[in-house]
Amino acid sequence: MRLNSSLVFVLLTTSLFLPSLAFADAGTIQATVNDSTFDVTYDATGLDVTGIDTDTESSTVTVFVTTSDISSTLQITLDRTFFDSRTGGEDDDFLVLTDGFEAAFEESKDDASRTLTIDVPEGTNSVDIIALGSASFGLEPVSAIPEEVTPEEVPEETVPEVPEEMTCGPGTVLDNGVCVLEQAEPEEETVPEVPEEMTCGPGTTIKDGTCVLDKTCGPGTILSDGVCILDQSQVPQSSGSQGMGFDLIMPIAAAFVIAFVIMIILWSIGKAGRSKN
């Protein structure tokens, strides 16, 4: 009789606390993206998973649920080949909404998957998992993605240092830090300028821009030792004799005339003196 009473007590106690015990469920649900099907594993406490959907345009995975307890938890594992959030080759965050309201969650991850443990309020119908980085659907796992190759450092080109105030010897110049032979530019040949309308004096003529002695002489003269002299062969002899005789007669005639004039003056003076006496 005591045994039956104990059994009844256990049954009654179990029936009283049974509604308050959380119901745990683990399973796998299939998701389709880009004509490919992926198995998504989950652990649900206090809720049932009824479906899953993907939206590549909004980078969102939606899990449909029905809650059966005040405190419910959904733990979902997202294989990186199915859904991931990355920026610049590094993992980026997820945003989780329950019926449009932000929900608290914890995350653990490895090279193959990322697992989210989400607090789901009572009465929730959908849980949205949104990639804040660049969403990837149906890609290779992270472990298969080659690491970024760091390019080898190229040694900087060394430029030889030029000593300060470097000077070169005579006949050389500094070119790119090296003394080289100076190339002298040829001087332009200067041509003497000839004055316009240049004229020369009498007895000279212009030749090569310079006045020189005119080698030609006038009529009755000949050139002798660079000087024009009278041509004696062309002077008549008779003309010379007449000229010389005329030059001798003229002084004698002049002397007689003067003497005659003086005699007349003296005679006139003497006559006047005699008249007074």
VOLUMKOL-769133 format. One record per atom (N, C-alpha, C): chain; x, y negated, z negated; residue number from 1; residue in one letter. Coordinates in steps of 0.2 Angstrom, whole numbers, plus 5000, padded with zeros to 4 digits. Each point is the difference from the previous one (the first is absolute). Layout:
# residues N
A_X_Y_Z_NUM_A
...
# end
This chain:
# residues 277
A_5004_5006_5000_1_M
A_4996_4994_5000_1_M
A_5004_4994_5000_1_M
A_5006_5000_4996_2_R
A_5005_4994_5000_2_R
A_5003_4999_5007_2_R
A_5001_5006_5003_3_L
A_5004_4999_5007_3_L
A_4995_4997_5005_3_L
A_4994_5002_5000_4_N
A_4995_4996_5004_4_N
A_4999_4993_4999_4_N
A_5000_4998_4994_5_S
A_5000_4993_4998_5_S
A_5006_4996_5002_5_S
A_5006_5003_5000_6_S
A_5006_4997_5003_6_S
A_5000_4999_5007_6_S
A_4997_5005_5004_7_L
A_5000_5000_5007_7_L
A_4995_4994_5002_7_L
A_4994_5000_4996_8_V
A_4995_4995_5002_8_V
A_5003_4993_4999_8_V
A_5004_4999_4995_9_F
A_5003_4993_4998_9_F
A_5005_4998_5006_9_F
A_5004_5005_5002_10_V
A_5005_4999_5006_10_V
A_4996_4998_5006_10_V
A_4995_5003_5002_11_L
A_4996_4999_5006_11_L
A_4997_4993_4999_11_L
A_4997_4998_4994_12_L
A_4997_4994_5000_12_L
A_5005_4994_5000_12_L
A_5006_5001_4997_13_T
A_5005_4995_5001_13_T
A_5002_4999_5007_13_T
A_5001_5005_5003_14_T
A_5003_5000_5007_14_T
A_4995_4996_5005_14_T
A_4993_5002_4998_15_S
A_4995_4997_5005_15_S
A_5000_4992_4998_15_S
A_5001_4998_4994_16_L
A_5000_4993_4998_16_L
A_5005_4996_5003_16_L
A_5006_5003_5000_17_F
A_5006_4996_5003_17_F
A_5002_5002_5008_17_F
A_4996_5004_5003_18_L
A_5002_5002_5007_18_L
A_4998_4994_5004_18_L
A_4995_4996_5000_19_P
A_4999_4995_5004_19_P
A_5005_4994_5000_19_P
A_5004_5000_4994_20_S
A_5005_4995_5000_20_S
A_5007_5002_5002_20_S
A_5001_5006_5002_21_L
A_5006_5003_5003_21_L
A_5001_4998_5007_21_L
A_5006_4997_5002_22_A
A_5001_4998_5007_22_A
A_5001_5006_5004_22_A
A_4997_4999_5006_23_F
A_5000_5006_5005_23_F
A_5006_4998_5005_23_F
A_5005_5005_5000_24_A
A_5006_4999_5004_24_A
A_4999_5005_5006_24_A
A_5002_4997_5006_25_D
A_4999_5004_5007_25_D
A_5006_4998_5004_25_D
A_5003_5005_5003_26_A
A_5006_4999_5004_26_A
A_4998_5004_5007_26_A
A_5003_4996_5005_27_G
A_4998_5003_5007_27_G
A_5004_4997_5005_27_G
A_4998_5001_5006_28_T
A_5003_4998_5006_28_T
A_4994_4997_5005_28_T
A_5001_4994_5003_29_I
A_4995_4998_5005_29_I
A_5004_4998_5006_29_I
A_4997_5001_5006_30_Q
A_5003_4999_5006_30_Q
A_4998_4993_5003_30_Q
A_5005_4996_5002_31_A
A_4999_4993_5003_31_A
A_5003_5001_5007_31_A
A_4996_4996_5005_32_T
A_5002_5000_5007_32_T
A_5002_4993_5002_32_T
A_5006_4999_5003_33_V
A_5003_4994_5002_33_V
A_5003_5001_5007_33_V
A_4999_4996_5005_34_N
A_5003_5000_5006_34_N
A_5000_5007_5003_34_N
A_4994_5003_4999_35_D
A_4999_5007_5003_35_D
A_5004_5005_4997_35_D
A_5002_4999_4994_36_S
A_5004_5005_4996_36_S
A_4997_5001_4993_36_S
A_5000_5006_4997_37_T
A_4997_5002_4994_37_T
A_5005_5001_4995_37_T
A_4999_4997_4994_38_F
A_5005_5000_4994_38_F
A_4996_5003_4994_38_F
A_5003_5004_4996_39_D
A_4998_5002_4994_39_D
A_5002_4996_4994_39_D
A_4995_4997_4996_40_V
A_5001_4995_4995_40_V
A_4998_5004_4994_40_V
A_5005_5001_4995_41_T
A_4999_5003_4994_41_T
A_4998_4995_4994_41_T
A_4996_5002_4995_42_Y
A_4997_4995_4995_42_Y
A_4999_5004_4994_42_Y
A_5000_4996_4994_43_D
A_4998_5003_4994_43_D
A_4994_4995_4997_43_D
A_4994_5002_4999_44_A
A_4995_4996_4998_44_A
A_4998_5001_4993_44_A
A_4999_4995_4996_45_T
A_4998_5001_4993_45_T
A_4994_4996_4999_45_T
A_4994_5003_4999_46_G
A_4994_4996_4999_46_G
A_4996_4998_5006_46_G
A_5002_5002_5006_47_L
A_4997_4998_5006_47_L
A_5001_5006_5005_47_L
A_4996_4999_5005_48_D
A_5001_5005_5006_48_D
A_5002_4996_5006_48_D
A_5004_5003_5004_49_V
A_5002_4997_5007_49_V
A_4996_5003_5005_49_V
A_4996_4995_5004_50_T
A_4996_5003_5004_50_T
A_5002_4999_5008_50_T
A_5005_4995_5001_51_G
A_5002_4999_5007_51_G
A_5006_4995_5000_51_G
A_5003_5000_5006_52_I
A_5006_4995_5001_52_I
A_4999_4997_5007_52_I
A_5003_4994_5001_53_D
A_4999_4997_5006_53_D
A_5007_4996_5001_53_D
A_5002_4998_5006_54_T
A_5006_4996_5001_54_T
A_4998_4994_5005_54_T
A_5003_4994_4999_55_D
A_4999_4995_5005_55_D
A_5007_4997_5001_55_D
A_5002_5001_5006_56_T
A_5007_4998_5002_56_T
A_5000_4992_5001_56_T
A_4995_4997_5002_57_E
A_5000_4993_5001_57_E
A_5001_4996_4993_57_E
A_4996_5002_4995_58_S
A_5001_4997_4993_58_S
A_5005_5004_4996_58_S
A_5004_5005_5003_59_S
A_5005_5003_4996_59_S
A_4997_5003_4993_59_S
A_4994_5003_5001_60_T
A_4997_5003_4994_60_T
A_4998_5007_5000_60_T
A_5000_5003_4994_61_V
A_4998_5007_4999_61_V
A_4994_5000_4995_61_V
A_4994_5002_5002_62_T
A_4995_5000_4995_62_T
A_4998_5007_4998_62_T
A_4999_5000_4993_63_V
A_4998_5007_4997_63_V
A_4993_4999_4997_63_V
A_4995_5004_5002_64_F
A_4993_4999_4998_64_F
A_5000_5005_4994_64_F
A_4997_4997_4994_65_V
A_4999_5004_4994_65_V
A_4993_4999_4997_65_V
A_4999_5005_4995_66_T
A_4994_4999_4996_66_T
A_5002_5001_4993_66_T
A_4999_4995_4995_67_T
A_5003_5001_4993_67_T
A_4995_5003_4996_67_T
A_5002_5004_4995_68_S
A_4996_5004_4995_68_S
A_5002_4998_4993_68_S
A_5004_4995_4999_69_D
A_5002_4999_4993_69_D
A_5002_4992_5000_69_D
A_5000_4998_4994_70_I
A_5002_4993_4999_70_I
A_5007_4998_5002_70_I
A_5005_5005_4998_71_S
A_5007_4999_5002_71_S
A_5001_5005_5005_71_S
A_5002_4998_5006_72_S
A_5002_5005_5005_72_S
A_5007_4998_5003_72_S
A_5003_5005_5003_73_T
A_5007_4999_5002_73_T
A_5000_5004_5007_73_T
A_5003_4997_5005_74_L
A_5002_5003_5006_74_L
A_5007_5000_5002_74_L
A_5003_5006_5000_75_Q
A_5007_5000_5002_75_Q
A_5001_5003_5007_75_Q
A_5002_4996_5005_76_I
A_5000_5002_5007_76_I
A_5008_4999_5002_76_I
A_5002_5005_5004_77_T
A_5006_5001_5003_77_T
A_5000_4998_5007_77_T
A_5004_4995_5002_78_L
A_5000_4998_5007_78_L
A_5007_5002_5003_78_L
A_4999_5005_5004_79_D
A_5006_5002_5004_79_D
A_5003_4994_5005_79_D
A_5006_4999_5000_80_R
A_5003_4994_5004_80_R
A_4998_5001_5007_80_R
A_5000_5007_5002_81_T
A_4998_5001_5007_81_T
A_4993_4998_5002_81_T
A_4996_4999_4995_82_F
A_4993_4998_5001_82_F
A_4999_4993_4999_82_F
A_5002_4997_4994_83_F
A_4999_4993_4999_83_F
A_5005_4997_4995_83_F
A_5003_4994_5002_84_D
A_5005_4997_4996_84_D
A_5000_4993_5001_84_D
A_5003_4996_4996_85_S
A_5001_4993_5000_85_S
A_5007_4998_4999_85_S
A_5003_4997_5006_86_R
A_5007_4998_5000_86_R
A_5001_4993_5003_86_R
A_5006_4997_4998_87_T
A_5001_4994_5002_87_T
A_5008_4999_5001_87_T
A_5003_4999_5006_88_G
A_5007_5000_5001_88_G
A_5004_5006_4998_88_G
A_4996_5006_5001_89_G
A_5004_5006_4998_89_G
A_4999_5002_4993_89_G
A_4997_4996_4996_90_E
A_4999_5001_4993_90_E
A_4993_5001_4998_90_E
A_4998_5004_4994_91_D
A_4993_5001_4998_91_D
A_4997_4994_4998_91_D
A_4994_4999_5002_92_D
A_4996_4994_4998_92_D
A_4994_5002_4996_92_D
A_4997_4996_4997_93_D
A_4994_5001_4995_93_D
A_4994_5002_5003_93_D
A_4996_5004_4996_94_F
A_4993_5001_5002_94_F
A_4995_4995_4996_94_F
A_4994_4999_5003_95_L
A_4995_4997_4996_95_L
A_4994_5005_5000_95_L
A_4997_5001_4994_96_V
A_4995_5004_4999_96_V
A_4994_4997_4997_96_V
A_4994_5001_5004_97_L
A_4994_4997_4998_97_L
A_4995_5005_4999_97_L
A_4995_4999_4995_98_T
A_4995_5005_4998_98_T
A_4993_4996_5001_98_T
A_4997_5001_5006_99_D
A_4994_4997_5002_99_D
A_5001_4992_5001_99_D
A_5006_4999_5002_100_G
A_5002_4993_5002_100_G
A_5004_4996_4994_100_G
A_5000_5003_4994_101_F
A_5004_4997_4995_101_F
A_5007_5003_4999_101_F
A_5004_4996_4998_102_E
A_5007_5003_4999_102_E
A_5000_5004_4994_102_E
A_5004_5006_5001_103_A
A_5000_5005_4995_103_A
A_5007_5001_4998_103_A
A_5001_5002_4993_104_A
A_5007_5002_4998_104_A
A_5002_5007_5002_104_A
A_5006_5001_5001_105_F
A_5003_5006_5002_105_F
A_5007_5001_4999_105_F
A_5003_5006_5000_106_E
A_5007_5001_4999_106_E
A_5002_5004_5006_106_E
A_5007_4999_5001_107_E
A_5002_5004_5006_107_E
A_5007_5003_4999_107_E
A_5000_5006_5003_108_S
A_5007_5004_5000_108_S
A_5001_5002_5007_108_S
A_5006_5000_5002_109_K
A_5002_5002_5007_109_K
A_5006_5003_5001_109_K
A_5001_5003_5005_110_D
A_5007_5003_5002_110_D
A_5000_4999_5008_110_D
A_5005_5004_5003_111_D
A_5001_4999_5007_111_D
A_4995_5002_5005_111_D
A_4995_5005_4997_112_A
A_4995_5003_5004_112_A
A_4993_4997_4999_112_A
A_4999_4998_4994_113_S
A_4993_4998_4998_113_S
A_5000_4994_4995_113_S
A_4994_4997_4999_114_R
A_4999_4995_4995_114_R
A_4993_5002_4997_114_R
A_5000_5000_4993_115_T
A_4995_5003_4996_115_T
A_4997_4994_4996_115_T
A_4993_4998_5001_116_L
A_4997_4995_4996_116_L
A_4995_5003_4995_116_L
A_5001_4998_4994_117_T
A_4995_5002_4994_117_T
A_4996_4994_4999_117_T
A_4993_5000_5002_118_I
A_4996_4994_5000_118_I
A_4994_5001_4995_118_I
A_4999_4994_4996_119_D
A_4995_5000_4995_119_D
A_4993_4998_5004_119_D
A_4995_5004_5000_120_V
A_4994_4999_5003_120_V
A_4994_4999_4996_120_V
A_4997_4994_5000_121_P
A_4995_4998_4995_121_P
A_4993_5005_5002_121_P
A_4996_5000_4995_122_E
A_4994_5004_5001_122_E
A_4996_4996_5005_122_E
A_4996_5005_5004_123_G
A_4996_4997_5006_123_G
A_5004_4998_5006_123_G
A_5006_5001_5000_124_T
A_5004_4999_5007_124_T
A_4998_5005_5005_124_T
A_5000_4997_5006_125_N
A_4998_5004_5006_125_N
A_5006_5001_5005_125_N
A_5004_4995_5000_126_S
A_5006_5000_5005_126_S
A_5006_4998_4997_126_S
A_5006_5003_5001_127_V
A_5006_4997_4998_127_V
A_5004_4999_5006_127_V
A_5002_4993_5001_128_D
A_5004_4998_5006_128_D
A_5007_4999_4998_128_D
A_5005_5004_5004_129_I
A_5007_4999_4999_129_I
A_5003_4996_5006_129_I
A_5002_4994_4999_130_I
A_5002_4996_5006_130_I
A_5008_4999_5000_130_I
A_5003_5001_5005_131_A
A_5007_4998_5001_131_A
A_5002_4993_5001_131_A
A_5004_4997_4995_132_L
A_5001_4993_5000_132_L
A_5006_4999_5005_132_L
A_5004_5005_5001_133_G
A_5006_4999_5005_133_G
A_4997_5002_5007_133_G
A_5005_5002_5004_134_S
A_4998_5003_5007_134_S
A_4998_5007_4999_134_S
A_4993_5001_5001_135_A
A_4997_5007_5000_135_A
A_5003_5004_5005_135_A
A_5001_5007_4998_136_S
A_5002_5005_5005_136_S
A_4995_5006_4999_136_S
A_4997_5002_5006_137_F
A_4996_5006_5000_137_F
A_5003_5005_5004_137_F
A_5001_5006_4998_138_G
A_5002_5005_5004_138_G
A_5007_5000_5002_138_G
A_5005_4997_4996_139_L
A_5007_4999_5002_139_L
A_5004_5006_4997_139_L
A_5006_5000_5002_140_E
A_5005_5005_4997_140_E
A_5001_4998_4992_140_E
A_5002_5005_4996_141_P
A_5001_4998_4993_141_P
A_5006_4996_4999_141_P
A_5001_4997_4995_142_V
A_5005_4995_4999_142_V
A_5007_5003_5000_142_V
A_5000_5007_4998_143_S
A_5007_5003_5000_143_S
A_5002_5001_5007_143_S
A_4995_5000_5005_144_A
A_5002_5001_5007_144_A
A_5002_4994_5003_144_A
A_4999_4994_4997_145_I
A_5001_4994_5003_145_I
A_5008_4998_4999_145_I
A_5003_4999_5006_146_P
A_5008_4999_4999_146_P
A_5001_4993_4996_146_P
A_5005_5001_4996_147_E
A_5002_4994_4996_147_E
A_5003_4995_5005_147_E
A_4999_4993_4997_148_E
A_5003_4995_5004_148_E
A_5007_5000_5001_148_E
A_5003_5000_5006_149_V
A_5007_5001_5001_149_V
A_5003_4993_4999_149_V
A_5005_4999_4995_150_T
A_5003_4994_4999_150_T
A_5006_4999_5005_150_T
A_4999_4995_5004_151_P
A_5006_4999_5005_151_P
A_5006_4999_4997_151_P
A_5005_5003_5003_152_E
A_5007_4999_4997_152_E
A_5002_4993_5001_152_E
A_5004_4998_4995_153_E
A_5002_4993_5000_153_E
A_5005_4999_5005_153_E
A_4999_4995_5004_154_V
A_5005_4998_5006_154_V
A_5005_4995_4997_154_V
A_5006_5002_5000_155_P
A_5005_4995_4997_155_P
A_5000_4994_5004_155_P
A_5000_4994_4996_156_E
A_5000_4994_5003_156_E
A_5007_4999_5004_156_E
A_4999_4996_5005_157_E
A_5006_4999_5004_157_E
A_5004_4994_4997_157_E
A_5006_5002_4999_158_T
A_5005_4996_4997_158_T
A_5003_4995_5005_158_T
A_5000_4994_4998_159_V
A_5003_4994_5004_159_V
A_5006_4998_4997_159_V
A_5005_5000_5004_160_P
A_5007_4998_4997_160_P
A_5000_4993_4998_160_P
A_5002_4999_4994_161_E
A_5000_4993_4997_161_E
A_5006_4996_5003_161_E
A_4998_4994_5002_162_V
A_5005_4995_5003_162_V
A_5002_4996_4994_162_V
A_5007_5000_5000_163_P
A_5003_4995_4994_163_P
A_4998_4993_5001_163_P
A_4999_4997_4995_164_E
A_4997_4993_5000_164_E
A_5006_4996_5003_164_E
A_4998_4995_5003_165_E
A_5005_4995_5003_165_E
A_5005_5003_5004_165_E
A_4999_5005_5004_166_M
A_5004_5004_5004_166_M
A_5002_4995_5006_166_M
A_5007_5000_5001_167_T
A_5002_4996_5006_167_T
A_5005_5004_5004_167_T
A_5000_4998_5007_168_C
A_5004_5003_5005_168_C
A_5006_4996_5002_168_C
A_5005_5003_5003_169_G
A_5006_4997_5002_169_G
A_4998_4995_5006_169_G
A_5006_4997_5003_170_P
A_4999_4996_5006_170_P
A_4998_5004_5006_170_P
A_4996_4997_5004_171_G
A_4998_5004_5006_171_G
A_4995_5005_4999_171_G
A_4997_5001_4994_172_T
A_4995_5005_4998_172_T
A_4994_4997_4997_172_T
A_4994_5003_5000_173_V
A_4994_4998_4997_173_V
A_4997_5006_4996_173_V
A_4996_4998_4995_174_L
A_4996_5005_4996_174_L
A_4994_5002_5003_174_L
A_4999_5007_5002_175_D
A_4994_5002_5003_175_D
A_4998_5007_4997_175_D
A_4994_4999_4996_176_N
A_4998_5006_4996_176_N
A_5005_5003_4995_176_N
A_5003_4995_4997_177_G
A_5005_5002_4995_177_G
A_5007_5003_5003_177_G
A_5001_4999_5006_178_V
A_5006_5002_5003_178_V
A_5003_4995_5004_178_V
A_5007_4999_5000_179_C
A_5003_4994_5004_179_C
A_5001_5003_5007_179_C
A_4998_4996_5004_180_V
A_5000_5002_5008_180_V
A_5004_4994_5003_180_V
A_5003_5002_5006_181_L
A_5003_4995_5004_181_L
A_4995_4995_5003_181_L
A_5002_4994_4999_182_E
A_4995_4994_5002_182_E
A_5001_4999_5008_182_E
A_4994_5001_5003_183_Q
A_5000_4999_5007_183_Q
A_4999_4992_5002_183_Q
A_5005_4997_5002_184_A
A_5000_4993_5002_184_A
A_4996_4999_5006_184_A
A_4996_4995_5000_185_E
A_4996_4999_5006_185_E
A_5004_4996_5005_185_E
A_5000_5001_5006_186_P
A_5004_4997_5005_186_P
A_4998_4993_5001_186_P
A_5005_4995_5000_187_E
A_4998_4993_5001_187_E
A_4998_4998_5007_187_E
A_4995_4996_5000_188_E
A_4997_4998_5007_188_E
A_5005_4995_5003_188_E
A_5001_5002_5007_189_E
A_5005_4995_5004_189_E
A_4997_4994_5001_189_E
A_5004_4994_4998_190_T
A_4997_4994_5001_190_T
A_5002_4997_5006_190_T
A_4995_4997_5004_191_V
A_5002_4997_5006_191_V
A_4999_4992_5000_191_V
A_5006_4997_5002_192_P
A_5000_4993_4999_192_P
A_4994_4996_5004_192_P
A_4997_4996_4996_193_E
A_4994_4997_5004_193_E
A_5003_4994_5004_193_E
A_4997_4999_5006_194_V
A_5002_4995_5005_194_V
A_4995_4995_4999_194_V
A_5002_4994_4999_195_P
A_4995_4994_4999_195_P
A_4996_4999_5007_195_P
A_4994_4999_4999_196_E
A_4996_4998_5006_196_E
A_5002_4994_5003_196_E
A_5000_5000_5007_197_E
A_5002_4994_5004_197_E
A_5007_4997_4998_197_E
A_5005_5005_4999_198_M
A_5006_4997_4998_198_M
A_5004_4997_5006_198_M
A_5003_4994_4999_199_T
A_5003_4996_5005_199_T
A_5007_4999_4998_199_T
A_5004_4999_5005_200_C
A_5008_4998_4999_200_C
A_5001_4994_5003_200_C
A_5006_4997_4997_201_G
A_5002_4993_5002_201_G
A_5003_5000_5007_201_G
A_5002_4994_5003_202_P
A_5003_5000_5006_202_P
A_5007_5004_5001_202_P
A_5001_5003_5005_203_G
A_5006_5004_5002_203_G
A_5000_5007_4996_203_G
A_4994_5002_4997_204_T
A_4999_5006_4997_204_T
A_4994_5003_5003_204_T
A_5000_5007_4999_205_T
A_4994_5004_5002_205_T
A_4998_5005_4995_205_T
A_4994_5003_4999_206_I
A_4998_5005_4996_206_I
A_5001_5007_5002_206_I
A_5004_5004_4996_207_K
A_5001_5007_5002_207_K
A_5000_5004_4994_207_K
A_4995_5005_5000_208_D
A_4999_5005_4995_208_D
A_4998_4996_4993_208_D
A_4996_4995_5001_209_G
A_4998_4996_4995_209_G
A_5005_4995_4997_209_G
A_5006_4999_5003_210_T
A_5005_4996_4998_210_T
A_5002_4995_5005_210_T
A_5001_4993_4998_211_C
A_5002_4995_5005_211_C
A_5008_5002_5002_211_C
A_5002_5001_5006_212_V
A_5007_5000_5002_212_V
A_5001_4995_5005_212_V
A_5007_4999_5002_213_L
A_5002_4996_5005_213_L
A_4998_5002_5006_213_L
A_4997_4995_5004_214_D
A_4998_5001_5007_214_D
A_5006_5000_5004_214_D
A_5001_5006_5003_215_K
A_5006_5001_5004_215_K
A_5000_4997_5007_215_K
A_4994_4997_5002_216_T
A_5000_4996_5006_216_T
A_5001_4993_5000_216_T
A_5003_4997_5004_217_C
A_5002_4993_5000_217_C
A_4996_4996_5006_217_C
A_5000_4993_4999_218_G
A_4996_4996_5005_218_G
A_5004_4999_5006_218_G
A_4997_4997_5005_219_P
A_5003_4998_5006_219_P
A_5006_4996_4999_219_P
A_5006_5002_5004_220_G
A_5006_4997_5000_220_G
A_5004_5002_4994_220_G
A_4998_5005_4996_221_T
A_5004_5002_4994_221_T
A_5001_5008_5001_221_T
A_5005_5002_4997_222_I
A_5001_5007_4999_222_I
A_5002_5002_4993_222_I
A_4999_5007_4999_223_L
A_5001_5002_4993_223_L
A_5007_5003_4999_223_L
A_5004_4997_4995_224_S
A_5007_5002_4999_224_S
A_5001_5000_4993_224_S
A_5002_5006_4998_225_D
A_5001_5002_4992_225_D
A_4994_4998_4996_225_D
A_4994_5002_5003_226_G
A_4994_4998_4997_226_G
A_4997_4993_4999_226_G
A_5004_4996_5005_227_V
A_4998_4993_5000_227_V
A_4999_4997_5007_227_V
A_4995_4996_5001_228_C
A_4998_4998_5007_228_C
A_5005_4994_5001_228_C
A_5004_5000_5005_229_I
A_5005_4994_5002_229_I
A_4998_4998_5008_229_I
A_5003_4994_5002_230_L
A_4999_4998_5006_230_L
A_5003_5004_5005_230_L
A_4996_5001_5006_231_D
A_5003_5004_5005_231_D
A_5004_4996_5005_231_D
A_5007_5000_4999_232_Q
A_5005_4995_5004_232_Q
A_5000_5001_5007_232_Q
A_4998_5006_5002_233_S
A_5000_5002_5007_233_S
A_4994_4996_5004_233_S
A_4995_4998_4996_234_Q
A_4995_4997_5004_234_Q
A_5000_4992_4999_234_Q
A_5005_4997_4997_235_V
A_5001_4993_4999_235_V
A_5004_4997_5006_235_V
A_4997_4995_5004_236_P
A_5004_4997_5006_236_P
A_5006_4996_4997_236_P
A_5006_5001_5004_237_Q
A_5006_4997_4998_237_Q
A_5000_4992_5001_237_Q
A_4997_4998_5006_238_S
A_4999_4993_5002_238_S
A_4996_4996_4994_238_S
A_4996_5003_4998_239_S
A_4996_4997_4994_239_S
A_5004_4998_4994_239_S
A_5005_5004_4999_240_G
A_5004_5000_4994_240_G
A_5005_4994_5002_240_G
A_5003_4999_5006_241_S
A_5005_4995_5001_241_S
A_4996_4993_5000_241_S
A_4995_4999_5003_242_Q
A_4996_4994_4999_242_Q
A_4998_4998_4993_242_Q
A_4999_5004_4997_243_G
A_4998_4999_4993_243_G
A_5006_4997_4996_243_G
A_5006_5003_5001_244_M
A_5006_4998_4996_244_M
A_5002_4994_5003_244_M
A_5000_4998_5006_245_G
A_5002_4993_5003_245_G
A_4996_4995_4997_245_G
A_4993_5001_5000_246_F
A_4995_4995_4997_246_F
A_5002_4999_4993_246_F
A_5002_5005_4996_247_D
A_5001_4999_4993_247_D
A_5006_4996_4999_247_D
A_5005_5000_5005_248_L
A_5006_4996_4999_248_L
A_4999_4992_5002_248_L
A_4996_4999_5005_249_I
A_4999_4993_5003_249_I
A_4996_4996_4995_249_I
A_4995_5003_4997_250_M
A_4995_4996_4996_250_M
A_5004_4997_4994_250_M
A_5004_5002_4997_251_P
A_5004_4997_4994_251_P
A_5004_4994_5003_251_P
A_5003_5001_5006_252_I
A_5005_4994_5002_252_I
A_4995_4995_5002_252_I
A_4995_5001_5004_253_A
A_4995_4995_5002_253_A
A_4997_4996_4994_253_A
A_4999_5003_4995_254_A
A_4997_4997_4994_254_A
A_5005_4996_4997_254_A
A_5006_5002_5000_255_A
A_5006_4996_4997_255_A
A_5001_4993_5004_255_A
A_5000_5000_5006_256_F
A_5000_4994_5004_256_F
A_4994_4996_4999_256_F
A_4994_5002_4999_257_V
A_4994_4996_4999_257_V
A_5001_4997_4994_257_V
A_5002_5003_4994_258_I
A_5001_4997_4994_258_I
A_5005_4995_5000_258_I
A_5006_5001_5003_259_A
A_5005_4995_5000_259_A
A_4998_4994_5004_259_A
A_4996_5001_5005_260_F
A_4997_4994_5004_260_F
A_4996_4996_4996_260_F
A_4995_5003_4996_261_V
A_4996_4997_4996_261_V
A_5003_4996_4994_261_V
A_5006_5003_4997_262_I
A_5004_4996_4995_262_I
A_5003_4994_5003_262_I
A_5003_5001_5006_263_M
A_5003_4994_5003_263_M
A_4995_4994_5001_263_M
A_4994_5002_5003_264_I
A_4995_4994_5001_264_I
A_4998_4997_4993_264_I
A_5000_5004_4995_265_I
A_4998_4997_4993_265_I
A_5006_4995_4998_265_I
A_5006_5003_5001_266_L
A_5006_4995_4998_266_L
A_5000_4994_5004_266_L
A_4999_5001_5006_267_W
A_5000_4994_5004_267_W
A_4995_4995_4998_267_W
A_4994_5002_4999_268_S
A_4995_4996_4998_268_S
A_5001_4996_4994_268_S
A_5004_5003_4995_269_I
A_5001_4997_4994_269_I
A_5006_4995_5001_269_I
A_5004_5001_5004_270_G
A_5006_4995_5001_270_G
A_4997_4994_5004_270_G
A_4996_5001_5004_271_K
A_4997_4994_5004_271_K
A_4996_4996_4995_271_K
A_4996_5003_4996_272_A
A_4996_4996_4995_272_A
A_5005_4996_4995_272_A
A_5006_5002_4999_273_G
A_5004_4997_4995_273_G
A_5003_4994_5004_273_G
A_5002_5000_5006_274_R
A_5003_4995_5004_274_R
A_4995_4994_5001_274_R
A_4993_5002_5001_275_S
A_4995_4995_5001_275_S
A_5000_4995_4994_275_S
A_5000_5003_4994_276_K
A_5000_4996_4993_276_K
A_5006_4995_5000_276_K
A_5005_5002_5002_277_N
A_5006_4995_4999_277_N
A_4999_4995_5005_277_N
# end
